[in-house]
Structures are given as C-alpha cells and as structure tokens.
Amino acid sequence: MLEIDKPILSPNPIRDSVLNKWRDILRCTEPVDREWATQYIDDLYHFHGLKKPKIIWFSSPKAGQYYQSFAADMVTDSPALRKAKIARYEIHSPLLVSSPDWVEAKVVLEKEGAITLGEDVSKSIIEKPIIKTQQLVYKKLEEQFVGYKGQNLENDFWHGEITRVWWGPLMFRWGISELRSATWMDFVREAYGVHYESDFWSILEGLLRRLGFWWNFQNVCLAIERPNLIKIDLLNRLHCIDGPALQFSNGCIHYALNGVLVPSKVIMHPEQITTDDIDAIRNAEVRRELIEHYGLDRYLFHIGAVLIDRVAPSNSLNNQNQEIKPFLGIQGGRLYRTKLNRERVFVVLKNSTPEPDGTIKEYILRVPPEMKTVREAVAWTFGMQEGGYAPVKET
C-alpha cells in the first residue's frame, strides 16, 4: 500500500517543479528533432500492435488539416483529376491561393499524392490508455485518502493553476487533455511514487516533448513542427498587442488578444477599425475582444447607445445613507439601447474574477431588444425570468 500522508490540497515544491517543466515544454519554439519524433511515433504504433505509419511532416497545423481533407477526397483520383479539383477549389476560394498553409498542403499533395490515411486511431491508441491508467491511479489514491475521490484530488492539484493554454483557440489536436494528463501523472509519480504502465507514458511524454501537433491515422501520422514564435500573457493565453501572437515557419501567422484569435487589422491597423467592423463579427467572443480593444465607452458612444437602466455597485449608499445590496452578479451593471442601423440592447457587467494585475474588467453582452432592466437581461442569459433570478453566491 502506498505511504501518502495527506491529500493534495495545496501547492508544494514538487508540484511547482512539475508545472514549470511542462510549461517550458509547451512554450518551446525550437525546431522538432524529427529523428527522435519519428522513433516515438513508431514506438506508439508498435506498442499497440500497429504497423509503422508513413509520417508526413507539415510546418503548421492548418497545412496538415488542408492535406487531410483533400487527401481523403482524392484517393481514387488520377493525377489529372486531382489537379483539376485543386484548381476548381482555388477558383471558388481565391483568398486561399496566397495562404502559406494551402501552398504547403498543395506541394505535399503533389509530392506525396493522395494517400489512404485509414481510420482515425487517436482514441484507441492515446485517449483510451490515458483514461484506463488514470482510473487505476485514482483507485490507488482513494485507498490512501479515504473519503476523497481521485478526480477531486486531481482538481485540487490544478486549483489556482491556469489550465487554459496557448493552443486552445486553434482547436487542433495535441490536446489539452494529453498534456494535462501527462502533467498530473508526472506529479503523482514524482511526489508519491505511484507506478503505472510506464512504456505507454514514456512514449506519450516523448511525443509531447518533441512534437507540436499530430494526428494519428491507421496508415499515416501527420506530424507538425512547433511554432517558431509564441507570445502569451500571464494566463498562458495567446496575446500580443503589437504583432503576431503565433507564427509557424511556413509564414502562417495568428493574431490574438487574451486568448482569442482576431483579424490582423485589429493589431496591425487598429486605427482603421470601425463599429461596423466590430458588429460584422459573428463570433461573440471575438466581438467582445474587439470592443475591449476599441474601448467600451467609445464603442457605446459611436453606436449611439442610450442608458435605460443601471444597478448601483455593492458598496454604494442610498439617500438614507444605507448600504445598497443588489443581487450578486449585477452590481454596477448597466443596460443600453441603440437604434442605429437596427434596434439592439446590451448589458454591461463587471467580471467577478480580477485580472492578474488586480483590475476588474467590464464585459458587454447582447440581449433581446425587449429587455428593460439589468436584472431581466442577466436572468435571460441563464434562461430564467427576472423574478427567478436571485443568486446568493457567484461562481
């Protein structure tokens, strides 16, 4: 039986050391050692009884995605038909022609041809072994910490640690789950000597250390080089206010603010951004970042927003010098209406979580035009009627 004295409820030197090690790994911008990476990919397939895959390298994840989607659609095509399909696609997507990701994918398609990738085996060779091993480790920990659940112990390990990482908004594989799992399991092994299937985890850790992104198919592994530029904020989110936040060696560039990918004009030519540009953005998260960058008060002024309701901050006093205690979540909230271009209503609220520098940011949400009070608008965001919204605790 393991000799563990107490649950994992607070930071300790081993935890800090493990976290720092994996932070350095995910921030690495050195070129991939392809010889080592190839060996670990081969070892992963061999461990699961699969034949060695053909490894195709790309400079950026998007280039790999383009190849993946086109290769699957062109397996039975002749070279002439394949070339015709690519040309037709470029006619319908003219902006793609100059994309460095597409240029690279097209070069690889012409060089390698359309290969039968086979089924996606990521679930069977990575996800399932991770889950199986984690369940065994949870059981061992629960034997020592009577009354604690293994998942809760892992949550305690991550408590206070920012787990949103820089590649989150890219939505590519090399997952948050794999790196989170490797970090947690590394800590359990180092701190408490909990042993588990070492061969698989040695291979997985080797891949995480030596690759950027990757996709596992039955016949092919698409392997991606690391970025050659990563700029992040204190919360490990992609962020740069004066240039690219992420760049790959083929020239693929991403701009980002506070972990949200934004159009290049927002960063490189912010003076050209207009309220029409902001309103044209369909993604609500991107739109909120653009409004913050543009300036919330400036945005409200330029769209002709009129204040129709406001809630006093929690530390304010009424005319009788009595403290006002509004419902949690709406303190200091404001509701605006504009009829410029079309009728719209916005609620402005304070974030309950301070920024790293201690400041409290405001954020804006669009709500239905029939909203008349801040409380009604906030209740609507939770799918509730105004009278039913009376929280006693913020989360």
C-alpha positions in Angstrom: 0.0 0.0 0.0 1.2 3.5 -0.8 2.5 5.6 2.0 0.9 9.0 1.5 0.4 11.3 4.4 -2.2 13.8 3.3 -4.4 14.8 0.4 -3.1 17.1 -2.4 -4.8 20.3 -1.3 -2.1 22.9 -1.6 1.0 23.7 -3.7 4.3 22.1 -2.8 7.8 22.2 -4.3 7.3 19.1 -6.4 4.1 20.4 -7.8 5.7 23.7 -8.7 8.7 21.8 -10.3 6.4 19.6 -12.4 4.3 22.5 -13.6 7.3 24.6 -14.5 8.7 21.6 -16.5 5.6 21.2 -18.6 5.1 25.0 -19.0 8.6 25.1 -20.6 7.7 22.2 -22.9 4.5 23.8 -24.2 6.3 27.1 -24.8 9.2 25.6 -26.7 9.8 27.1 -30.1 12.9 25.1 -31.1 12.7 23.0 -34.3 11.5 19.5 -33.8 14.1 16.8 -33.7 12.5 14.7 -36.5 14.7 11.6 -35.9 13.6 11.4 -32.2 10.0 12.3 -33.0 9.8 9.6 -35.7 11.1 7.0 -33.2 8.4 7.9 -30.7 5.7 7.8 -33.3 6.9 4.3 -34.4 7.1 3.2 -30.8 3.5 4.3 -30.2 2.1 2.3 -33.1 4.3 -0.7 -32.2 3.1 -0.6 -28.6 -0.5 -1.0 -29.8 0.4 -3.7 -32.4 0.0 -1.5 -35.4 2.4 -1.3 -38.3 4.7 1.7 -38.6 2.8 4.6 -40.2 4.0 6.8 -43.1 4.9 10.1 -41.4 4.2 13.2 -43.4 5.6 16.5 -42.0 4.0 19.9 -42.1 5.1 23.3 -40.9 1.7 24.3 -39.4 -1.4 22.6 -38.2 -3.6 24.2 -40.8 -1.4 22.9 -43.6 -1.9 19.4 -42.2 -5.7 19.9 -42.0 -5.8 21.0 -45.6 -3.9 18.0 -46.7 -6.0 15.7 -44.5 -9.3 16.9 -46.0 -8.1 16.8 -49.6 -6.2 13.5 -49.4 -9.3 11.7 -48.1 -11.3 13.1 -51.1 -8.7 12.3 -53.8 -7.5 8.8 -53.0 -9.1 7.2 -56.2 -8.5 10.2 -58.5 -6.0 10.3 -61.3 -3.2 13.0 -61.1 -5.1 15.0 -63.8 -8.4 14.9 -61.9 -6.6 15.7 -58.7 -5.0 18.8 -60.3 -8.4 19.8 -61.7 -10.1 19.6 -58.3 -7.4 21.7 -56.7 -7.7 24.4 -59.5 -11.5 24.4 -59.1 -11.2 24.8 -55.3 -8.8 27.7 -55.8 -11.2 29.5 -58.2 -14.0 29.3 -55.6 -11.7 30.3 -52.7 -9.3 33.0 -54.2 -8.0 34.1 -50.9 -6.7 30.6 -50.3 -4.2 30.8 -53.1 -1.9 33.0 -51.2 -2.3 31.2 -47.9 1.0 29.7 -46.8 -0.9 26.8 -45.3 -2.6 26.0 -48.5 0.5 26.5 -50.6 2.4 23.9 -48.4 -0.5 21.4 -48.4 -0.7 21.6 -52.2 3.0 21.0 -52.5 2.7 17.9 -50.3 -0.3 16.7 -52.3 1.7 17.0 -55.5 4.7 15.2 -53.9 3.0 12.5 -51.9 -0.2 12.1 -53.8 -3.4 11.2 -52.1 -2.7 8.5 -49.6 -5.3 6.4 -47.9 -5.0 7.7 -44.3 -7.1 4.9 -42.8 -9.3 5.4 -39.8 -8.5 7.8 -37.0 -6.9 5.7 -34.3 -6.2 8.6 -31.8 -9.0 7.4 -29.5 -7.8 3.8 -29.3 -4.0 4.4 -29.0 -4.0 7.6 -26.9 -7.3 8.5 -25.3 -8.4 5.1 -24.0 -5.0 4.2 -22.5 -4.9 7.5 -20.7 -8.4 7.0 -19.2 -7.6 3.4 -18.2 -4.4 4.4 -16.4 -6.0 7.4 -14.7 -8.7 5.2 -13.3 -6.2 2.9 -11.8 -4.2 5.8 -10.3 -7.4 7.3 -8.9 -8.2 3.9 -7.2 -4.7 3.8 -5.6 -5.0 7.3 -4.3 -8.5 6.7 -3.0 -7.1 3.8 -1.0 -5.0 6.2 0.9 -7.3 9.2 1.1 -10.5 7.7 2.5 -13.4 9.8 1.7 -11.8 11.5 -1.3 -12.5 10.9 -5.0 -9.5 10.6 -7.3 -10.9 13.1 -9.7 -11.3 15.6 -6.8 -7.7 15.1 -5.9 -6.6 15.9 -9.4 -8.9 19.0 -9.3 -7.1 20.0 -6.1 -3.8 19.7 -7.9 -4.9 22.1 -10.6 -6.6 24.5 -8.1 -5.3 28.0 -8.7 -3.4 27.0 -11.8 -4.4 28.5 -15.1 -5.1 25.5 -17.4 -6.1 27.4 -20.5 -3.1 27.0 -22.8 -2.0 29.0 -25.8 -3.1 26.5 -28.4 -6.7 26.3 -27.1 -8.3 28.7 -29.6 -6.7 26.8 -32.5 -8.9 23.8 -31.9 -6.2 21.3 -33.1 -5.2 18.0 -31.8 -2.2 17.7 -29.3 -4.7 18.1 -26.9 -5.2 19.9 -23.7 -6.3 16.6 -22.3 -3.0 14.8 -23.2 -0.8 17.5 -21.7 -2.9 17.9 -18.6 -2.9 14.2 -18.1 0.9 13.9 -18.6 1.4 16.8 -16.1 -0.8 15.3 -13.4 0.6 11.8 -13.8 4.1 13.1 -13.7 3.3 14.8 -10.4 1.7 11.6 -8.9 4.8 9.6 -9.9 7.3 12.1 -8.6 5.5 13.1 -5.4 4.1 9.8 -4.3 5.8 7.1 -6.2 2.5 5.9 -7.8 3.6 3.5 -10.5 1.6 2.7 -13.7 2.1 1.4 -17.2 5.5 3.1 -17.9 6.0 2.2 -21.5 3.0 4.0 -22.8 3.6 7.0 -20.7 7.2 7.2 -21.6 6.2 7.3 -25.3 3.4 9.8 -24.7 5.7 12.1 -22.8 8.3 11.8 -25.5 5.8 12.8 -28.1 4.7 15.8 -26.1 8.2 16.9 -25.6 9.3 16.5 -29.3 6.3 17.4 -31.4 3.9 20.3 -32.0 0.6 18.9 -33.1 -0.1 15.5 -34.6 -2.9 13.3 -36.0 -2.8 9.5 -35.7 -4.4 7.5 -38.6 -4.1 3.8 -39.2 -1.7 4.2 -42.1 -0.4 7.7 -41.7 0.7 10.1 -39.0 0.5 13.8 -39.8 3.3 15.4 -37.8 3.6 19.1 -37.2 6.6 21.3 -36.4 6.5 23.6 -33.4 5.7 27.3 -33.8 8.8 29.5 -34.2 7.0 32.3 -32.3 4.7 32.2 -29.3 3.6 35.2 -27.3 1.4 34.7 -24.3 0.0 36.7 -21.3 0.3 35.9 -17.6 -2.6 33.4 -18.0 -0.7 31.4 -20.7 -3.2 32.7 -23.4 -2.1 33.8 -26.8 -1.7 37.5 -26.6 0.2 40.3 -28.4 -0.9 43.9 -28.9 1.7 44.9 -31.5 2.3 41.9 -33.7 1.6 38.2 -34.3 1.0 36.1 -31.2 1.8 32.8 -33.0 3.8 32.1 -36.1 4.9 29.0 -37.9 7.9 28.5 -40.2 5.9 28.4 -43.4 4.7 32.0 -42.7 1.4 31.1 -41.1 0.5 33.9 -38.6 -2.2 34.2 -36.0 -3.1 37.4 -34.1 -4.7 37.1 -30.7 -5.9 39.1 -27.7 -6.4 37.5 -24.3 -6.5 34.0 -25.9 -9.0 35.0 -28.7 -7.9 34.9 -32.3 -8.6 38.3 -34.0 -8.3 39.7 -37.6 -4.9 41.1 -38.4 -6.3 44.6 -38.9 -7.2 44.7 -35.2 -3.5 44.5 -34.2 -1.6 46.0 -37.2 -4.1 48.8 -38.1 -6.3 49.4 -35.1 -7.0 53.0 -36.2 -8.9 51.5 -39.2 -11.3 49.5 -37.0 -14.9 50.8 -37.1 -18.0 49.9 -35.1 -19.4 48.4 -38.4 -16.3 46.1 -38.4 -17.0 45.0 -34.9 -20.7 44.4 -35.4 -19.9 42.3 -38.5 -18.1 39.8 -36.4 -20.4 36.8 -35.8 -18.3 35.1 -33.1 -19.4 36.7 -29.8 -16.1 36.1 -28.0 -14.1 37.7 -30.8 -16.6 40.6 -30.9 -16.1 41.2 -27.1 -12.4 41.3 -27.5 -12.6 43.8 -30.4 -14.9 46.0 -28.3 -12.4 45.9 -25.4 -9.6 46.8 -27.7 -11.7 49.6 -29.3 -12.8 50.9 -25.9 -16.1 50.0 -24.4 -17.3 53.6 -23.7 -16.1 54.7 -27.1 -18.0 51.9 -28.8 -21.2 52.7 -26.9 -20.9 56.4 -27.8 -20.3 55.7 -31.5 -23.3 53.4 -31.8 -25.5 55.9 -30.1 -26.3 53.8 -27.1 -28.6 55.3 -24.5 -28.6 54.2 -20.9 -32.0 52.7 -19.9 -31.2 51.0 -16.6 -28.4 50.7 -14.1 -27.7 48.9 -10.8 -25.7 50.5 -8.0 -22.4 49.0 -7.1 -22.4 46.8 -3.9 -20.6 49.4 -1.8 -22.9 52.4 -2.5 -25.3 54.1 -0.2 -28.9 55.3 -0.8 -30.4 58.6 0.2 -30.9 57.4 3.8 -27.2 56.6 4.0 -28.0 52.8 4.0 -25.9 50.3 2.1 -27.4 49.1 -1.1 -27.2 45.3 -1.6 -28.1 44.4 -5.2 -28.3 40.8 -6.3 -25.0 39.1 -6.9 -23.7 39.2 -10.5 -25.4 42.5 -11.4 -23.7 45.0 -9.1 -22.7 48.1 -11.2 -24.5 46.6 -14.2 -25.8 48.9 -17.0 -28.4 48.4 -19.8 -28.1 50.3 -23.0 -30.3 50.6 -26.1 -29.4 51.8 -29.6 -31.5 52.2 -32.7 -28.5 53.0 -35.0 -28.8 50.7 -38.1 -31.2 48.4 -36.1 -32.5 48.2 -32.6 -30.2 46.4 -30.2 -29.9 46.1 -26.4 -26.6 45.5 -24.5 -26.0 44.7 -20.8 -22.6 45.7 -19.4 -21.4 43.8 -16.3 -18.3 43.6 -14.2 -16.2 40.4 -14.3 -16.3 38.7 -10.9 -12.7 37.4 -11.4 -9.9 40.1 -11.1 -7.2 40.3 -13.8 -3.6 39.3 -12.9 -2.9 43.0 -12.1 -5.9 43.2 -9.8 -8.1 45.3 -12.0 -11.8 44.4 -12.6 -12.8 44.4 -16.3 -16.2 45.1 -17.7 -17.7 43.0 -20.4 -20.7 43.5 -22.8 -23.4 41.1 -23.8 -26.1 41.5 -26.4 -29.6 40.6 -25.2 -33.1 40.6 -26.7 -34.5 44.1 -27.5 -37.4 43.7 -25.2 -35.2 43.7 -22.1 -35.9 46.6 -19.8 -33.7 46.1 -16.7 -30.3 44.8 -15.9 -31.7 42.0 -13.8 -34.1 40.9 -16.5 -31.2 40.8 -19.0 -28.9 38.8 -16.8 -31.7 36.4 -15.9 -32.3 35.9 -19.7 -28.6 34.8 -20.1 -29.4 32.0 -17.6 -32.7 31.1 -19.3 -34.7 32.5 -16.4 -37.4 35.1 -15.8 -36.4 38.3 -14.0 -38.3 37.3 -10.8 -36.5 34.0 -10.6 -33.0 35.5 -10.7 -31.8 36.0 -7.1 -28.4 34.3 -6.7 -26.8 34.2 -3.2 -23.3 33.1 -4.4 -21.2 34.0 -7.5 -19.4 31.2 -9.4 
